[in-house]
Amino acid sequence: MKKKSAVKNKAKSKAAKSTRKKTPSRKQMDLRVAPGLVMEAVRFAGVSLGGGKTDRTAVAVIDYFPAQKRVFLRTLRERITSHADETGDDVLLAFLNDEESLTSIAFDVPLQFPVSVRIDMKGDRTDEKAVIRWMEGVHARRSKEKRPNKMFTPYTERACEIYIAHELEEEFHPNHALGSNAAPLTARAHFLKKRLKAPLIEAYPKLTLWRIGQDLNMPKMYLRFHKHAVDSDEARHYILKTLIEKEIAFIYQQDMKMMVENNNAFEALLCALTAFLKYRHQTEPKPNDFPKGESWIEFPIQKIRWF
């Protein structure tokens, strides 16, 4: 066992050294991006949101240079939390609102409450019965293929979560907007979105990674287990290395290291890439029969045209 572990650690060390050689330093990146050129960028932010009293929130800001066909990770911040005289919300809002010219911000948590809760909110005109009928239709089709098929709850789930869970090429299981895991984050996102200047979209990093990875022929093992597996840092390392080698994203060495070590920072980048792909019309549109007025989770199409 000790010999096997030593070999594995040696392989990881070798892979890390290989990436350090191929990943440009901050000085090298500056020379590559702007050798006397003035380049106009389109800017996006991605937020992996943690609880308001934790240090798990991370933000990635990327610049897209259309003329040069480049995406550049401009800023990466992890562990955004409260200070002595300001809350974590204050810190996050100040950071995002001070960021110039953000085209959009992608959050990895629900930005809209389920219809049965939201229906009583002022100004909401969503047809609750129509949404529930749509959910019932998906449930009925699913029941013919899989049993037991748990019934949905319209006061915790949204149509977009049901769609992603049952209607794609592989099953995914996004947290329900008011389920026990996501409810506090949904409430926090609702508080934040009223105070942010830039338009917001919702992303699901696991599905974004799956579609990007499939498009770039990455091993499915890395796409499925980038987060909690024992070797998840190795998976993130491989994924980031692939994005760099395919010239999808340009990333500083220190940011690469941060994302390998911190999954929240990694998923913040995935959110920012989702916002970029939506801008490029490379995310899936709502299905024709999807309930009107219902929020949508943005995720890439299967064959991505990057630039």
CORKAZI-V803427 format. One record per residue. PSI is psi in whole degrees, -180 to 180 (NA if undefined). OMEGA is omega in whole degrees, 0 to 359 (* if undefined). Layout:
# CORKAZI-V803427
[[PSI & OMEGA] [PSI & OMEGA]]
This chain:
# CORKAZI-V803427
[[-41 & 181] [-40 & 180] [-43 & 179] [-43 & 180] [-40 & 181] [-41 & 179] [-44 & 181] [-45 & 180] [-37 & 178] [-40 & 179] [-43 & 178] [-43 & 181] [-40 & 179] [-42 & 180] [-40 & 180] [-41 & 179] [-39 & 179] [-42 & 181] [-39 & 180] [-34 & 179] [-37 & 186] [-19 & 181] [121 & 184] [146 & 175] [171 & 180] [-41 & 179] [-45 & 179] [-40 & 181] [-43 & 180] [-39 & 180] [-37 & 182] [-37 & 186] [-39 & 189] [68 & 176] [68 & 180] [8 & 181] [147 & 172] [115 & 185] [133 & 178] [132 & 185] [152 & 170] [129 & 192] [140 & 180] [152 & 175] [149 & 174] [138 & 183] [122 & 168] [106 & 192] [127 & 172] [-177 & 178] [154 & 184] [-22 & 182] [14 & 178] [178 & 177] [31 & 185] [0 & 180] [135 & 177] [150 & 180] [135 & 173] [137 & 176] [125 & 180] [150 & 174] [133 & 176] [124 & 179] [97 & 185] [-44 & 183] [-37 & 182] [-7 & 181] [58 & 182] [144 & 170] [131 & 188] [124 & 177] [105 & 188] [-46 & 184] [139 & 175] [122 & 178] [130 & 177] [164 & 174] [49 & 175] [118 & 187] [-180 & 182] [159 & 174] [-175 & 185] [-39 & 187] [12 & 177] [147 & 183] [168 & 174] [-33 & 177] [-43 & 178] [-44 & 182] [-46 & 182] [-45 & 180] [-42 & 179] [-43 & 181] [-48 & 184] [-41 & 181] [-22 & 177] [-14 & 179] [123 & 187] [140 & 167] [42 & 175] [124 & 178] [-41 & 176] [162 & 176] [128 & 179] [125 & 177] [149 & 179] [20 & 179] [161 & 181] [136 & 178] [1 & 180] [141 & 178] [159 & 174] [152 & 189] [-38 & 183] [-18 & 175] [-39 & 186] [-23 & 189] [-27 & 182] [-2 & 181] [145 & 183] [131 & 175] [-9 & 180] [127 & 182] [19 & 179] [139 & 178] [99 & 184] [-43 & 182] [-39 & 180] [-40 & 179] [-45 & 181] [-37 & 177] [-41 & 178] [-45 & 178] [-41 & 179] [-38 & 178] [-45 & 178] [-43 & 180] [-42 & 181] [-44 & 178] [-40 & 181] [-36 & 182] [-26 & 178] [-23 & 184] [-30 & 187] [129 & 175] [141 & 355] [150 & 179] [106 & 186] [139 & 179] [146 & 179] [164 & 175] [108 & 187] [-5 & 176] [-5 & 173] [-28 & 185] [155 & 175] [162 & 181] [-39 & 182] [-35 & 179] [-38 & 177] [-42 & 180] [-49 & 182] [-35 & 182] [-30 & 191] [-13 & 191] [7 & 183] [-177 & 185] [-18 & 178] [151 & 180] [134 & 173] [159 & 184] [72 & 177] [148 & 177] [140 & 176] [142 & 187] [-40 & 177] [29 & 171] [171 & 186] [-31 & 182] [-39 & 189] [-19 & 188] [-48 & 179] [-35 & 179] [-36 & 176] [-43 & 178] [-41 & 179] [-43 & 179] [-38 & 178] [-38 & 177] [-44 & 185] [-40 & 188] [-27 & 178] [-12 & 185] [4 & 180] [145 & 184] [-40 & 186] [155 & 175] [147 & 181] [147 & 170] [164 & 180] [136 & 180] [160 & 176] [95 & 189] [-38 & 181] [-42 & 180] [-38 & 175] [-47 & 180] [-42 & 181] [-48 & 183] [-42 & 178] [-46 & 181] [-41 & 177] [-40 & 180] [-34 & 183] [12 & 176] [41 & 175] [151 & 177] [135 & 182] [-31 & 180] [-42 & 180] [-34 & 182] [-33 & 183] [-27 & 189] [46 & 180] [-8 & 193] [-59 & 190] [-7 & 182] [162 & 181] [-41 & 182] [34 & 182] [-31 & 177] [-36 & 177] [-39 & 179] [-47 & 180] [-39 & 178] [-47 & 182] [-44 & 182] [-47 & 180] [-40 & 178] [-41 & 179] [-44 & 179] [-37 & 179] [-48 & 183] [-33 & 178] [0 & 181] [37 & 173] [-43 & 182] [144 & 174] [125 & 190] [135 & 176] [154 & 180] [-46 & 184] [-32 & 177] [-38 & 175] [-47 & 181] [-42 & 181] [-42 & 182] [-30 & 175] [-40 & 183] [-25 & 187] [108 & 182] [-31 & 179] [-41 & 177] [-40 & 178] [-44 & 181] [-26 & 173] [-39 & 176] [-42 & 179] [-38 & 177] [-45 & 180] [-39 & 177] [-34 & 176] [-43 & 178] [-41 & 177] [-44 & 181] [-34 & 175] [-43 & 178] [-35 & 180] [6 & 182] [39 & 180] [25 & 173] [158 & 184] [133 & 174] [165 & 174] [144 & 175] [153 & 182] [-34 & 183] [9 & 183] [140 & 184] [134 & 178] [143 & 178] [-6 & 180] [142 & 179] [163 & 184] [143 & 174] [122 & 182] [135 & 175] [153 & 188] [154 & 171] [169 & 186] [-33 & 177] [101 & 189] [131 & 171] [101 & 190] [-43 & 185] [NA & *]]
